[in-house]
Amino acid sequence: MPGPREPLRVGVLASGTGTNLQALLDTLHGREIVVVGVASDRPDAIALERAKTAGIERAVFVLAEHEDRAARDTAIAGWMAQRGVELVVLAGYMAILTSPFLRRFAGAVLNVHPSLLPAFPGVRAIEQALAYGVKIFGVTVHFVEDDGGVDTGPVILQRGIELPGASDFDEVYARLRPIEHALVPEAVRLIAMGAVSRDPDNPRRVVIAAEVTAEA
């Protein structure tokens, strides 16, 4: 029989409070995965304090300290690679990653977005949905591709919630946060278990091993 699987080495990029980082730390860190580094583009990001509390290496990469965005992303990618990162999780990272980073970690960058993609990509997704008058909101966890698009990578997991009378951003945001905190660790867990693959006939489609989801 095969031996136990080594924990997946995960790096996290975060710009803000890092609640999705905390969800990973609370559910998977030290078991299916080990978070080996947390980096931010903002020195005051609360996510860095969460990493410090958990004893995880952290670093700040301020854009003004680099020649341009590509140079900054190259530096972040190098920092992640030095720590043996196998999967990068964008946990509220507000900067768009450029090709040097996405090429370095091709097929291994995961993002969470507060809409049911491909609807309402990009910034202010909840506001877009409210303006459109949708009745079902949701969360998508997807891969990030070096394809020139925004929130265009293959979908891993999605979950929706009916809010037919929603008209307030804060209300919708509060209802979506627990979904994010469940879906991000679940997607990372599936990847750590080797249960996520691309459909050879349609590379935009992610296939999840049925036996793994049945065990969950």
ZAMAR-416840 format. One line per field, with one value per residue (C-alpha): residue number from 1; residue in three letters; z, x, y. Coordinates in pm, whole numbers, plus 50000, padded with zeros to 5 digits. Last residue first. Layout:
N
resi: c(NUM, ...)
resn: c(ALA, ...)
w: c(Z, ...)
u: c(X, ...)
v: c(Y, ...)
***
This chain:
216
resi: c(216, 215, 214, 213, 212, 211, 210, 209, 208, 207, 206, 205, 204, 203, 202, 201, 200, 199, 198, 197, 196, 195, 194, 193, 192, 191, 190, 189, 188, 187, 186, 185, 184, 183, 182, 181, 180, 179, 178, 177, 176, 175, 174, 173, 172, 171, 170, 169, 168, 167, 166, 165, 164, 163, 162, 161, 160, 159, 158, 157, 156, 155, 154, 153, 152, 151, 150, 149, 148, 147, 146, 145, 144, 143, 142, 141, 140, 139, 138, 137, 136, 135, 134, 133, 132, 131, 130, 129, 128, 127, 126, 125, 124, 123, 122, 121, 120, 119, 118, 117, 116, 115, 114, 113, 112, 111, 110, 109, 108, 107, 106, 105, 104, 103, 102, 101, 100, 99, 98, 97, 96, 95, 94, 93, 92, 91, 90, 89, 88, 87, 86, 85, 84, 83, 82, 81, 80, 79, 78, 77, 76, 75, 74, 73, 72, 71, 70, 69, 68, 67, 66, 65, 64, 63, 62, 61, 60, 59, 58, 57, 56, 55, 54, 53, 52, 51, 50, 49, 48, 47, 46, 45, 44, 43, 42, 41, 40, 39, 38, 37, 36, 35, 34, 33, 32, 31, 30, 29, 28, 27, 26, 25, 24, 23, 22, 21, 20, 19, 18, 17, 16, 15, 14, 13, 12, 11, 10, 9, 8, 7, 6, 5, 4, 3, 2, 1)
resn: c(ALA, GLU, ALA, THR, VAL, GLU, ALA, ALA, ILE, VAL, VAL, ARG, ARG, PRO, ASN, ASP, PRO, ASP, ARG, SER, VAL, ALA, GLY, MET, ALA, ILE, LEU, ARG, VAL, ALA, GLU, PRO, VAL, LEU, ALA, HIS, GLU, ILE, PRO, ARG, LEU, ARG, ALA, TYR, VAL, GLU, ASP, PHE, ASP, SER, ALA, GLY, PRO, LEU, GLU, ILE, GLY, ARG, GLN, LEU, ILE, VAL, PRO, GLY, THR, ASP, VAL, GLY, GLY, ASP, ASP, GLU, VAL, PHE, HIS, VAL, THR, VAL, GLY, PHE, ILE, LYS, VAL, GLY, TYR, ALA, LEU, ALA, GLN, GLU, ILE, ALA, ARG, VAL, GLY, PRO, PHE, ALA, PRO, LEU, LEU, SER, PRO, HIS, VAL, ASN, LEU, VAL, ALA, GLY, ALA, PHE, ARG, ARG, LEU, PHE, PRO, SER, THR, LEU, ILE, ALA, MET, TYR, GLY, ALA, LEU, VAL, VAL, LEU, GLU, VAL, GLY, ARG, GLN, ALA, MET, TRP, GLY, ALA, ILE, ALA, THR, ASP, ARG, ALA, ALA, ARG, ASP, GLU, HIS, GLU, ALA, LEU, VAL, PHE, VAL, ALA, ARG, GLU, ILE, GLY, ALA, THR, LYS, ALA, ARG, GLU, LEU, ALA, ILE, ALA, ASP, PRO, ARG, ASP, SER, ALA, VAL, GLY, VAL, VAL, VAL, ILE, GLU, ARG, GLY, HIS, LEU, THR, ASP, LEU, LEU, ALA, GLN, LEU, ASN, THR, GLY, THR, GLY, SER, ALA, LEU, VAL, GLY, VAL, ARG, LEU, PRO, GLU, ARG, PRO, GLY, PRO, MET)
w: c(50264, 50159, 49868, 49749, 49730, 49548, 49287, 49175, 49085, 48719, 48626, 48290, 48099, 47965, 47771, 47623, 47865, 48157, 48408, 48744, 49110, 49350, 49428, 49801, 49838, 49552, 49723, 50052, 49881, 49728, 50062, 50246, 50003, 49992, 50365, 50452, 50125, 50212, 50559, 50392, 50146, 50393, 50545, 50201, 50097, 50399, 50376, 50010, 50065, 49826, 49879, 49839, 49648, 49849, 49732, 49805, 49561, 49587, 49341, 49330, 49093, 48813, 48535, 48506, 48382, 48698, 48501, 48155, 47994, 47976, 48245, 48438, 48792, 48911, 49057, 49380, 49315, 49564, 49535, 49481, 49361, 49309, 49070, 49044, 48802, 49036, 49321, 49112, 49012, 49373, 49477, 49208, 49296, 49112, 48839, 48722, 48750, 48599, 48476, 48764, 49046, 49247, 49542, 49399, 49553, 49385, 49334, 49172, 49083, 48713, 48623, 48931, 48766, 48462, 48685, 48868, 48563, 48378, 48605, 48920, 48964, 49304, 49564, 49738, 49941, 50006, 49684, 49744, 49591, 49560, 49556, 49765, 49827, 50050, 49800, 49538, 49737, 49768, 49399, 49304, 49521, 49357, 49008, 49104, 49212, 48889, 48687, 48880, 48811, 48920, 49276, 49612, 49507, 49459, 49825, 49871, 50234, 50380, 50613, 50762, 50963, 51343, 51367, 51545, 51282, 51002, 51160, 51201, 50832, 50744, 50929, 50635, 50753, 50534, 50220, 49911, 50116, 50158, 50370, 50377, 50458, 50504, 50567, 50412, 50477, 50849, 50992, 50837, 50718, 50917, 51140, 50936, 50611, 50763, 50899, 50549, 50434, 50709, 50593, 50703, 50401, 50114, 50110, 49921, 50065, 50005, 50042, 50079, 50042, 50334, 50238, 50146, 50373, 50228, 49933, 50000)
u: c(48445, 48477, 48234, 48427, 48739, 48568, 48426, 48765, 48722, 48744, 48814, 48689, 48872, 49115, 48830, 48904, 49188, 48960, 49192, 49264, 49171, 49174, 49544, 49473, 49634, 49418, 49101, 49210, 49286, 48938, 48777, 48986, 48870, 48507, 48429, 48569, 48433, 48084, 48112, 48200, 47909, 47632, 47825, 47909, 47545, 47429, 47717, 47645, 47276, 46989, 46913, 46549, 46598, 46900, 46938, 47282, 47531, 47830, 48113, 48418, 48713, 48633, 48888, 49056, 48882, 48886, 49058, 49189, 49533, 49560, 49819, 49569, 49435, 49255, 48909, 48712, 48374, 48132, 47765, 47467, 47123, 46844, 47030, 46929, 47202, 47309, 47331, 47545, 47783, 47809, 47894, 48162, 48325, 48647, 48681, 48432, 48054, 47916, 48172, 48175, 47925, 48033, 48255, 48588, 48840, 49175, 49406, 49751, 49910, 49845, 50155, 50349, 50652, 50443, 50187, 50454, 50640, 50307, 50155, 49946, 49660, 49684, 49407, 49508, 49203, 49335, 49520, 49639, 49967, 50029, 50360, 50568, 50921, 51020, 51269, 50994, 50772, 51047, 51129, 50765, 50743, 51052, 50923, 50592, 50769, 50967, 50647, 50473, 50748, 51099, 51044, 51025, 50716, 50526, 50556, 50653, 50605, 50724, 50605, 50733, 50473, 50476, 50095, 50081, 50312, 50090, 49781, 49976, 50064, 49698, 49623, 49779, 49972, 50278, 50064, 50166, 50150, 50333, 50251, 50489, 50510, 50142, 50151, 49886, 49675, 49752, 49967, 49747, 49415, 49116, 49215, 49513, 49317, 49027, 49276, 49412, 49054, 49016, 49331, 49239, 49383, 49626, 49688, 49915, 49943, 50204, 50115, 50334, 50110, 50147, 50329, 50093, 50100, 50262, 50124, 50000)
v: c(51397, 51033, 51073, 51375, 51161, 50874, 51110, 51242, 51608, 51712, 52073, 52199, 52471, 52210, 52045, 51702, 51629, 51730, 51892, 51729, 51767, 51470, 51471, 51478, 51822, 51949, 51827, 51983, 52314, 52321, 52236, 52495, 52767, 52650, 52665, 53007, 53144, 53020, 53175, 53509, 53506, 53593, 53883, 54020, 54006, 54204, 54450, 54520, 54601, 54534, 54166, 54065, 53743, 53626, 53266, 53125, 52980, 52751, 52701, 52478, 52427, 52672, 52705, 53047, 53362, 53574, 53853, 53773, 53789, 53411, 53341, 53133, 53160, 52847, 52888, 52908, 53064, 53221, 53300, 53525, 53418, 53671, 53899, 54265, 54373, 54652, 54403, 54169, 54447, 54564, 54209, 54183, 54516, 54424, 54166, 53908, 53951, 53629, 53376, 53309, 53272, 53572, 53660, 53536, 53296, 53236, 52939, 52937, 52603, 52553, 52751, 52859, 53020, 53115, 53286, 53484, 53613, 53658, 53920, 53889, 54135, 54303, 54272, 53950, 53844, 53496, 53416, 53060, 52945, 52570, 52381, 52621, 52496, 52784, 52924, 52904, 53140, 53400, 53365, 53410, 53720, 53869, 53795, 53953, 54273, 54282, 54233, 54512, 54763, 54861, 54744, 54923, 55120, 54793, 54694, 54330, 54231, 53900, 53628, 53305, 53117, 53093, 53083, 53420, 53566, 53437, 53593, 53915, 53909, 53859, 54183, 54365, 54672, 54610, 54588, 54387, 54071, 53742, 53438, 53142, 52772, 52690, 52316, 52101, 51790, 51808, 52086, 52352, 52209, 52341, 52632, 52748, 52731, 52927, 53179, 53235, 53288, 53548, 53725, 54076, 54249, 54212, 53837, 53599, 53249, 52980, 52614, 52306, 52002, 51764, 51442, 51159, 50856, 50545, 50356, 50000)
***
